[in-house]
Amino acid sequence: MRASEVLEALSRRALSREESTATFRRFVDGVYSDVEMAAVLSALKVRGESPEVMAGAVEALLAAALPFPRPDYRYADCCGTGGDGTGTVNISTAVAFVAAELGIPMAKTGNRSVSSRCGSADVLERLGVKLDPEPEVGRRCLDEAGICFVFAPQYHGGVRHAAPVRRALGVRTVFNLVGPIANAARPQWQLMGIYDPALCEAAARTLQLIGREIALVVHGSGLDEVALHGPTTGVLVRGTDLRHVTITPGDAGLVQAPMEALAGAGPEENAAWLVALLEGSGSTTHADVVALNAGALAWAAGVAPTLKDGTQLARAALDGGGCARRLTRLAELSHGA
């Protein structure tokens, strides 16, 4: 669709899924000018990002993405939208290694820091993980280490066309919402954190529309993770079923702790934090929040019967040393070892 057609449609109604796909295909193909991209993104934000619009955007991104050789077993992702402004340690990065140790293969998508002090790519690179190996190497990491890193800029090169416009606008756009959903590895299961609790259901319905079998979309008291400092609101997707859930630390058998205890720093400090945590020598608060999130994924995926069981399994995995060995193996395999 031409930008003028998109803008005319948005002045009257929301875009259909098919219209959204056509629109975002022009984004990733570099057809729109910067002015047109800014106008369309702004109009979409004003109209509101519906599940159909987000699903269409994801389909356009995936159609243009570098293909990832998918295995025939089920695997998951855990990723947040960012944009919560909290600057915490890299919780979802740690969760990926713990979930892998629980037997859930993880195709963890991520990027460099955008709104946080340190993105997942920044910390993994500091720890020796090659961010952009060939997709076949990424698949080998998934097969042999139980975890791979799907570096968003490598797989979604077309998004670069919109990057200057997004920076100039300085506000969250639909790209912030669909980034965690448009994992080029196309996992069947997903734990997704989101910066606004009002968007949990729309994101969950988007995940349903694009075919996720299981998903848990969460917002934890100002954090795009399951929170240890307060209640978490979320939406659980299992096939065609969708239901709202509330999670508290007490539900998982944990003691509430202040969010200030999760403050992060730069790549070097966060890398040291991640190693200590995965080796079983992290602080109780850090281990608890990571175990809570990994436990939530395990519960959602049916690997654990309850959230409390999943959290206890995750806590034991952190104490066992296997999570750290997975990090070492991922770093080796990512370089073709």
N, C-alpha and C positions, 0 to 999 in steps of 0.2 A: 504493500500500500504506500502511496505517496504520502509524505508528511502532511500535506494539506488535507488529504482525505482522512487521515488518522485524527487530526485536530478537529475537523468538522464532526466526525463521529463522536469524539469525546465530549464535545460541547452539548451533546444530546443524551448520551448513554455510555455505558461501559462497553469496552471492546469484547467481542466474542473470543473464544479460544483460538479459532482459526485466524481471526484478524490480528490477534496478538502475535501469533507465530510469524505471520507475514511481516509484521512491523519489526520485530526483533531480528528477523533474518536480515533486514536492511541495515540494522545496527551492526551486526557482526560482519556483514559484507562491506561495510564502509560506504554505503550508498548515501546516507543522510549527511548533510553538512552539520557543523557544530551547532549552528543556530537551530536547525531543524531538530537535532537530538535534544537540545536543551528545552525546546518548546514541547516536544512529545513527552519527555520525562516529567516535566513540570505539570503538564495536563493530566498525565496518569496519576501523579501524586494527589492532585486536587480531586480527581474523580474517585480515587481509592483503588488499591490493588486487589482485585477480586481473585479467587482461586483460578478462574478461567484465564484471566490475564497472566497470572504467574505461571500457570501450566503451559500456556502458549510460549511465554518467554523461555522457559526451561527447554521446551521442545526445539526451539530455534537454536539455542546454545548447544544442545547435544547433537543436533543434526550437523552443526559446523565444527564440532569438537574433534580433536585428534582421537582416534579410536583406541580403546583400552581392551586388551584380549580378556574377556570375562571368563572366569572358571564356571564349572557346572555345579558348584556348591554355593550355599548361601553365605553372605558376608554383610558387613555393616559399615556405617560411617557415624562419627560423632563430630559435629561441627556447629558453631554458633554463628549468628549473623554479625556479631560484634556490635559496635555502636552503643554499648550500654554505658560507656564513659567511666568504667570502674577501674581499669588498669590492673586487673588481677594477674596472678601467675597463670601459666598456660594449662588450665585445668583439662580442657578437652584433649590436648595432646597427650597428657599423662593417662587420661581415661582410655585412649586407644590402646596403649600397651597393656593396661590391666585387663581390658575386655578381651584382647587377644590371648592373654594368659588364661582366661576363663573358657577358652575354646571358641570364641567368636572371632573369625577372621575379620580384619579391619582394613578397609580401603579408606584411609583418612585423607580427606581433602583439606586444603588450606592455602594460605598465602602469606606474604610478608605483612608486617605491621601496617595497618591503615589507620585505625582509630585507637589501637592499644599501644603500649610501650614496646611490645615484642610479640610478633605473630608466630604461629606454629612453624612456618618455614624458617624464620630467623633462628629459633632455638634448635631445630633439628640440624640445620646447616652448621651451627656452631659445634654440634656433637658429631660431625663427620658424615651425616647422611647427605648423599647426592640428591639434590632436589629434582633434577630433570633427567633421570635415566630414560632410555628408550622404554616404551610401554611394555615390551616383552620382559625387560628387566624388572619393571614394576610388578608384573604378574608373577615373576619368580620370587620376588620378595614376599608377595602375598601367600604363595604356595609354601615357601620354606620357612619364613619367619613368622607367618601368620599376620603380617601387617605390611602395608605399603603406604607410601605418601603420594597422593595425587595432587601435584602442584598446579593450582588453577591457571596461572599464566601460560604454562606449557601446553595444557590441553584446550584452553579457551583463548587462543591468540586473537580472535576477532574482537574480543571485548576491549582490546587496547584502543579501538577507535573511539569508544565512549569515555575513556579515562580522563582526558583533559576537561571534558564537559562536566563530568561528575565532580572533579576537583573544583572547578569554577563555581558550580552551583552550591557546593558546601552543605548540602542537605542529603538525608537518606533518600534513596530512590528504590525502584523495584529491583535494581541490581543487587542491593544489599540483602533483599529478601530471598532472591532466587539463587544467590551464590552457593549457599550450603546445599541446596536441592539439586543443582545442576552438576553433581559429581560425575565426571566422565566415566568412572568405573561402574556407574549405575547399580549401586548396592540394593539389595532387597529390603534391608532393615536400616533404620536410622534413628539416632537421638539427635534432635535439633534444638538448639537454644535460640531464643529470639529476644530482641531488645524491648518489645512492647507486648504486654500480656493480651492486649486487644486483638493482636494479630495471630495468636496461637491457633485458633480454629481455621482461619483462612489458610495458614501454612499447612496445617494438617490435611485439609481438604485438597490442597494442591498436591501433596504427597500421595494422596489416594488417587487423584486423577492421573498422575504419571506412572502409577503402578507399584508403589511401595507396598510390600506385604504387611510390614510392621513398622510403625513410627511412633515416637513419643516427642511431642513438641512442647518445650517448657520455657517458663519465665520465672526466675526465682527471686522475688523481692528486689527488683532492680538489676538483676544479673541474668545474662543469657546462658545460664546453667541451672541445674538443680541446686538449690541454696542450702547452706548449712546455717545461715544467719536468720532464717525466717521461712515462711511457707512458700511453696512453689505451686503455681498454677500450670496446668498442662492439658493437653489433649492427646489421648492414646488412640492410635489407629491399628486395628487388626483386621485386615481384609476390608470388607465393606462396613464393618462396625467402627463407630467413632464415639468416644465418650470423654467427658471432661473429668479430670482428676485433680486432687490436691495432695501434695506431698509435704510432710514436715520431717525435720530431722528425727523426731521421736518415732515416727513410723518405721524408720530404719534402725532404731535402737541406738541412735547417736545423740550426743549432747549439743545443743545449739552453741555456736561460736560467732564472734563478731566478724563482719565482712572485712574489716581493716586488717585482720590476720592473714588475708589472702592477697595483700598488695604485692604486685610484681615489680620488676625493674627492667633492665636491658637484657639483651640476648645472653651475655656472659653470665650474669647472675641467675637468670631463669634457667639456663642450661645446667648450672651447678645444682640448682634446686631440683630439677627434674631427675638428674642422676641420683642424688641423695634419696629422693622419694622412691624411685624404682628399685633402689638397693635396699629399701626397708629402713632407712635411717632418717626419713623426713619427720617433720613435726606431726603431732597427733591431729591437729586441725587440718593440715594439708592432706594427710592420709585419709582422714574422714571424708572430706569433701570430694576427693577423687573416687574413693570407694562408693560413696553415695551415688555419684553419677554413673559409674560403671555398673553398680548394682541396679540402678534404674533401667539401664539398657538390657542387662541380663534378665530382669523381671519382664520387661516389655517383650523381649524376644522369646520368652518361655524357657530360657536356660535355667532360671531360678524360679521356684514357685511363688515367692513373695519378694517384695522390695527388701525386707529385712534379711532374708536368706541371701539375696544377691549381693547386698552390701557386705555381709559377713564373708562371703566367698571372695569378694574383691579385696577386703582387708587382709585376708589370709594370703592372697596372691601377692600383695605388696610386701608381705613379710617373708615370702619364700625365695626371693631372688630371681625368679624366672622372668619377671618384667624387665629387669636390667639386662639380662642375657638377650632378650628379644631386641632391645635397642642396639646392642653390639652387633647382633646378626643382621639387623636391617642396614646398619651403616656399611657393613662388609658387602652384603649382597647388592646394595644400591650402586656400588662401584664396579659391579660385574664379577665379584669374587666367587 
